[in-house]
Amino acid sequence: MYMPSPSVAELPVKTQLMSVGEEEELYMPPPAYPEMARKAGVEGMVILHVLVDKDGNVRDVRLIKGIGAGLDESAIESVRQSKWTPAIQNHKPVAVWVSYPVRFKLR
């Protein structure tokens, strides 16, 4: 079980119900759909917690709910390359954990 360090534990987590600021994803390359998952017909949603620093860069990614078949790794790799607008608290950019879903659906 993951136990965050005190400095990480003190950072707020942004969810639909709680907002620290108006941080949002500016750019994220689409995640690859691994051939193994495609052939097996695996679909679903990967839930990640993403630590966005005060400059809008991704500093850490934690897997909260995975679906396997290489999709978890693909989602993490894609989110690590993303760029965000930073959260604002008291008129200053701050680091924040963001709960971020990545949906995989075959067409």
C-alpha positions, 0 to 999 in steps of 0.5 A: 500500500502506498503511503505518501510522504508528509509533504505529498500528503498535505497537497490537496486532491482535485476532484469533481467535488473539491476544487483548489483552482482552475487547473486543467489539462492543456495538452495530453497525447492520446494514449496508445491502445496496446495490441494485446488489449485490442485483440482481447477486447479490453475496454474500461477506465483507468483512474490516475492521481496526477501531481501537477506542480506550480508550473503545470508540469506532471511531477508524479502519477499514481495508479488508483484503479487499473484495468490491466492488459497494458492499458494502465501503463499506456495511460500513465505514459500519456499523462506523464507527457501532458501539460496543465494550467496550474492550480491557483490558491490565494492568487498564487500557483500551487502544486495539486493532486488531480484525479484523472480518468482515462477511458479506453474504448474500442471502435 
